Amino acid sequence: MKTIVFDFGNVLGFFDYRRTLKRLAAHTDLSGAEMYAAIYESALGDAYESGRIGSAEFLSSIRALCRLRCGDDVLSEAWSDIFHPNVEVCGLVAALKPRYRLHLGSNTNELHSRWFRWQFAETLQHFDHLVLSHEIGVCKPHAGFFEHCLGHAGAEAERCLFIDDLPANIAGARACGWHGIVYRTFDDLQHQLRELGVV
């Protein structure tokens, strides 16, 4: 392996959408379940993560769907502040950096990526490139996402490794000739890395 690409959500950092819903509860008459359905079970999130709509339109849509009475500053922070680090994987990134080219490859949106770039700045400094779906206009597991990653990888696909928590995304990477690991636990990740000769 020459290049290793890490997913962000539930690999480098964990997230909890309930934090958003709890903070917005004071600004609407909808229940948490109703807000969850309106935001996370609609096509809105996919449109935002793939860059088809921008942050202003997204926030306006959420405000209308959830009948919110708060301003953009409150809504933006409630939407964004959902992450906490996977400390073991963050430590692994620093340990791998001297030997490998490291990239981040994430389905994400502008507000989330702006937040985690700040919150995880110490870890992200070890990455050579960030591939973010909302910036390139395509999401995993579409082949175009992995083709974009490969354009920055500095290696052929068979010498690249993708680590993601979703089996569908790893299947997409493998279909493009990559190696792939489905992230479950840190111990399992270490075992699979050793099997691939990653030190």
N, C-alpha and C positions, 0 to 999 in steps of 0.2 A: 504494500500500500504506500502511495505517495501523498494522497490528498484525502482528508477525512472531513465530511460535511455533517454537522450536527443540526438537528431540528431544535427549535427553541422550546415550544410549549410541551410540558411534561417530560422534557429531556434535560435541557439546561436550566429551565425554570418551571416551577409548578404554577398553576393558576386556579382561581376559584371565582367563577361568575357570581356566586352568592354575595360576594363583597359588593359588587355593583348594585345588585337588587336591594340589599339592605340599606345602602346609602341613598338610593332613590326613593325608598318607601315613604320617606317623610314629605315627598314632593308630588304625590299622586294619590288618587283614591283606588288605584288598581292593586291587586294582591301581587305578591312575588311570583306566583305561578302564572298569573295573567301577563305580567311583564316579561317573564321568561319566554312564554309562547310568542309574544309579539316581537321580541327582539331576536331570540336565538333559534326559533323554529320557523323563521321566515327566510326568504331569499335575500334579505337585506345584508346580512353578514357576509355572504358570498360575494355580493356585488361590491361591498366595501373592500374586502380582502383582495379581490382581483383588480382593484383600481378602476372599476367601471363608474363608481361614484366617489366623490371627495368627502372630506370630513364635514364641511358645512352642510352638505345635503344629508349626510348620515345623521348628524346630530339633530337636524330639523325633523327628519323622519322619526327618530326615536322619541323626540318630544311630542310629536303628534300621536304616535301609536300608543304611548304610555301616559298621555295626558299630563305631562310634567309641567310643573310651575317654576322650576329652577332655571338659572341662566346657563350659558354655555360653559362658563368656568367650572361650576359645580358639576355639571353633567360630564364634561371632559375628564375631570379628575376621578369621578365615580366610575366611569367606563374604563379608565386606564390603570388604576391602582389595584391590580388583582394578582400580582406576581410575588412569588418568593423563591429564592434560589434552591436548586438541587445542589447542595454544597459539595457532595462527592463528585458529581460530574463537572462542576466548575473547577474543582481541584485537578481533575483528570485533564481538562483542557490545557491548563498551565503546564502539566507534566509532559504532554504530547508535543507541545509547540516546538521544542528544539529539534525534533526529528521529522515532523510532518507539516505539510501545508494544511491549514485549517480554515474552513468556511462555515458560516451559518446559513442554513436554508430553511426558511420559515414561511408558512401561510400566515400572514398577519396583515394588519391595517396600519394606517398612518399614526393614529393616536397611540395604539399599543406599542408600536415599534419606537416611537419617540420616547415613551415612558421607559421601556426596558433598556433602550440604549443608554439612558441616564442611570437607571438603577443598577444595571449590570456592566457598567463601563469598565470596571477593573478586569472582569473576565473577557469582555468583548475585545479588549486591546490585543488579545492573543490571536484574533482571527484576521486572516489576510483579506477576506471579502465577505460581505453580507449580501445574500440573495433573498429579497423580500418580495412576496407575491404582489403586493399592491404597487410596488415600483416597476415590476417587469410585466404586469398585466396577465399573469397566468399562475394558477395554483397547482400544487401537488394534488393528485398523482399524474397530472398531464405530462406528456413527454417533453413539452416545451420548457417546463420548469427545470428538468434535469439537463436538457441541452444548454440552457442558460448557465447553469452551474458548471457544466463541463467547459464552457467557454472561458472560465476563469480558473479552472482547476490546475492547469499546468501539467496535466498527465492524461493518458488515455483512460477510457471508462473502466477498463478491467483493473486499473490500479487506483481506483477511487472507491471510497466506502461511504455509504449514507447511513446515518443512525437516526431513527424516527420511532415514535411510540405507536404509530398507526400501521398495521400490516398492509393496508392498501397503498400507502405511500412507499413502503419498501418494495412491494410488488412492482410499482411503477419504476422505481430505480433499477431493479433487476431487469426489467423489460428493456431498459436502455443500456444494459451491459455492465451495470455497476454491481459491486458487492453491497449487501445490505444487512443491517442488524435491527430487529425490532426491540426497542428498549422496554424492558420490564422492570428489572431491578439492577442496581449497580453491580452486584456480584455476578449476575448473569452477563452483563455487559463486559466485565473484565474477562470472564471465561471465553466469550465469543471473540473478543479482540485477540486474546492469546492464540486461539485456534487459527486466526487469520495472519498470525505472525506480527501483530502490532505490539511494539514494546514501549 
